[in-house]
Amino acid sequence: MSAFADLVRGPTLVLAAITSGLQAGVYYGFAVGVMPGLALGDARTFTAAMQQINVAIVNPWFLLTFLGAPALAAAAAAVQLGRGGAGLVWTVVGLGFALATVVITAAINVPLNDALAAAGDADPARARTAFESTWVAWNGVRAVTSTAALGCLAWAARVGVACRFKSA
């Protein structure tokens, strides 16, 4: 294993865990606060708020963690390839969960967001009905997958540190 891989292995894994944790926090916050709060409002308020949130969320800070979580998990796995062991296994599993989060977002949540945007404000009750329950359910799945990614990557760091001290 190269000295460079040894040098970047830990920091890359930590950054992968942090970005996954930030993603988990976004989806968890929506699941336990934002969506239940919006559910209490009328259809016009709900659809207008979600339309604006969906515009505002596409920003460099969100995209940094959204794309950074799987990219950093992949990088963390790559620098562990020659090392093998449980740390690599947990990192790859974490990568799988981070990728699942992106796939769910791209395949389900973004098309729902786009349909809500296209609906405009013509019939907010219909737009809300077509959007809310499916979006909320799949956001819950994203909260689980991103939290699982965080857990796996954190455990990979723990296992990697334990293995390093055993072999030293």
C-alpha positions as CSV (number, residue, x, y, z in Angstrom):
1,M,0.0,0.0,0.0
2,S,1.4,3.4,-0.9
3,A,2.3,6.0,1.6
4,F,-0.3,8.3,0.0
5,A,-3.1,5.8,0.5
6,D,-2.0,5.4,4.1
7,L,-2.0,9.2,4.5
8,V,-5.5,9.9,3.0
9,R,-7.4,6.7,4.1
10,G,-8.5,8.1,7.5
11,P,-9.4,11.6,6.5
12,T,-11.3,10.4,3.4
13,L,-13.3,8.0,5.4
14,V,-14.1,10.7,8.0
15,L,-15.2,13.2,5.3
16,A,-17.3,10.4,3.7
17,A,-19.0,9.9,7.1
18,I,-19.5,13.6,7.7
19,T,-21.1,14.2,4.3
20,S,-23.3,11.2,4.7
21,G,-24.3,12.5,8.2
22,L,-25.2,15.9,6.7
23,Q,-27.4,14.2,4.1
24,A,-29.0,12.1,6.8
25,G,-29.7,15.3,8.8
26,V,-31.4,17.0,5.8
27,Y,-33.7,14.0,5.2
28,Y,-34.4,13.5,8.9
29,G,-35.2,17.2,9.4
30,F,-37.7,17.0,6.6
31,A,-39.2,13.8,8.0
32,V,-39.7,15.0,11.5
33,G,-40.2,18.7,11.2
34,V,-40.6,20.2,7.8
35,M,-43.2,17.8,6.3
36,P,-45.3,17.4,9.4
37,G,-45.3,21.2,9.8
38,L,-46.4,21.7,6.2
39,A,-49.0,18.9,6.5
40,L,-50.8,21.1,9.0
41,G,-51.3,23.9,6.4
42,D,-53.7,24.2,3.5
43,A,-52.9,23.0,0.0
44,R,-51.9,26.4,-1.4
45,T,-49.5,27.0,1.5
46,F,-48.1,23.4,1.2
47,T,-47.5,23.5,-2.5
48,A,-46.1,27.0,-2.6
49,A,-43.7,26.2,0.3
50,M,-42.5,23.0,-1.3
51,Q,-42.1,24.6,-4.7
52,Q,-39.8,27.3,-3.1
53,I,-37.9,24.7,-1.0
54,N,-37.3,22.6,-4.1
55,V,-35.7,25.6,-5.8
56,A,-33.7,26.8,-2.8
57,I,-32.3,23.3,-2.0
58,V,-30.4,23.1,-5.3
59,N,-27.4,25.1,-4.1
60,P,-23.7,24.4,-3.9
61,W,-23.8,23.4,-0.2
62,F,-26.5,20.8,-0.6
63,L,-24.9,19.5,-3.8
64,L,-21.5,19.3,-2.1
65,T,-22.9,16.8,0.4
66,F,-25.4,15.1,-1.9
67,L,-22.7,14.2,-4.5
68,G,-19.9,14.3,-2.0
69,A,-21.2,11.5,0.2
70,P,-21.0,8.8,-2.4
71,A,-17.9,10.3,-4.1
72,L,-16.0,10.3,-0.8
73,A,-17.3,6.9,0.1
74,A,-16.0,5.6,-3.2
75,A,-12.7,7.3,-2.7
76,A,-12.4,5.9,0.8
77,A,-13.1,2.4,-0.6
78,A,-10.5,2.9,-3.3
79,V,-7.7,3.8,-0.9
80,Q,-8.5,0.7,1.1
81,L,-8.6,-1.8,-1.8
82,G,-5.1,-3.2,-1.2
83,R,-5.8,-3.4,2.5
84,G,-9.0,-5.5,2.5
85,G,-10.6,-6.5,5.7
86,A,-13.7,-5.4,7.6
87,G,-13.0,-1.7,7.2
88,L,-13.2,-2.1,3.4
89,V,-16.4,-4.2,3.6
90,W,-18.1,-1.6,5.8
91,T,-16.9,1.2,3.6
92,V,-18.4,-0.5,0.5
93,V,-21.7,-1.2,2.2
94,G,-21.7,2.5,3.3
95,L,-21.0,3.5,-0.3
96,G,-24.0,1.3,-1.4
97,F,-26.3,3.1,1.0
98,A,-25.0,6.5,-0.1
99,L,-25.6,5.6,-3.8
100,A,-29.1,4.3,-2.9
101,T,-29.8,7.7,-1.5
102,V,-28.8,9.4,-4.7
103,V,-30.7,6.9,-6.9
104,I,-33.9,7.3,-4.8
105,T,-33.6,11.1,-5.0
106,A,-33.0,11.1,-8.8
107,A,-35.6,8.4,-9.6
108,I,-38.5,9.4,-7.3
109,N,-38.1,12.7,-5.3
110,V,-36.8,14.9,-8.2
111,P,-39.5,13.8,-10.7
112,L,-42.1,14.5,-8.0
113,N,-40.5,17.9,-7.4
114,D,-40.5,18.6,-11.1
115,A,-44.2,17.6,-11.4
116,L,-45.1,19.9,-8.4
117,A,-43.2,22.8,-10.1
118,A,-45.0,22.2,-13.4
119,A,-48.4,22.2,-11.6
120,G,-47.8,25.8,-10.7
121,D,-50.6,27.3,-8.5
122,A,-53.6,26.3,-10.7
123,D,-54.9,23.4,-8.6
124,P,-52.9,23.2,-5.3
125,A,-55.2,20.5,-3.8
126,R,-54.6,18.1,-6.8
127,A,-50.9,18.9,-6.9
128,R,-50.5,18.2,-3.2
129,T,-52.4,14.9,-3.5
130,A,-50.2,13.8,-6.3
131,F,-47.0,14.8,-4.4
132,E,-47.2,14.6,-0.7
133,S,-47.7,10.9,0.4
134,T,-45.2,9.5,-2.1
135,W,-42.6,12.2,-1.5
136,V,-42.9,11.9,2.3
137,A,-42.6,8.0,2.2
138,W,-39.5,8.0,0.0
139,N,-37.9,10.9,1.9
140,G,-38.2,8.5,4.9
141,V,-36.4,5.9,3.0
142,R,-33.7,8.4,2.1
143,A,-33.4,9.2,5.8
144,V,-32.8,5.5,6.5
145,T,-30.3,4.9,3.7
146,S,-28.3,8.0,4.4
147,T,-28.2,7.2,8.1
148,A,-27.2,3.7,7.3
149,A,-24.4,5.1,5.1
150,L,-23.2,7.2,8.0
151,G,-23.3,4.2,10.4
152,C,-21.4,2.0,8.1
153,L,-18.8,4.5,7.3
154,A,-18.4,5.4,11.0
155,W,-18.1,1.7,11.8
156,A,-15.5,1.3,9.0
157,A,-13.4,4.0,10.6
158,R,-13.7,2.3,14.0
159,V,-12.8,-1.1,12.6
160,G,-10.0,0.4,10.6
161,V,-8.5,2.0,13.6
162,A,-8.9,-1.2,15.7
163,C,-7.2,-3.2,13.0
164,R,-4.4,-0.7,12.6
165,F,-3.6,-0.8,16.3
166,K,-3.8,-4.7,16.4
167,S,-1.2,-4.9,13.6
168,A,1.1,-2.3,15.0
